């Protein structure tokens, strides 16, 4: 499992010009799921992201977690995170999980985040989405799960 995490001031996702998810301060998480990922990856990655201390404290140091600042999360499924561009001119998505594997793991990841009582908004799995955000910092991190 692979996540691109962006610390944001605000963000939203639109489908067919309708806003389907919107957050204030927090994280936009672009989540890619590999065909060999399991529940173990979802649990590890969700807990890792929640434990990140990348929000500023009173001294301007990145020392606070998302729970401490009452942050919110916009979660977007993104199979293209497993696009292999090393050969040819078109990415290969062989490693990206098919929907029958990806959807249950995406839902499990979302549930784990929700269990922390963090507001979580989402796009729609597999939809053509337009994501808008204001990256704060900018702070952008890439994390692969332990099994990737």
Protein Blocks (a to p, Z undefined) as FASTA:
>chain_A
ZZdddddfbdcddeehiafbdcdedddddddddfkbcfklmmmmmmmmmmpccbccfkop
afbdfklnopacdddddfklmccfkgojbdcfklpccfklmmmmmmmmmmmmmmnopacd
dddehiacddddddehiacdddddfkZZ
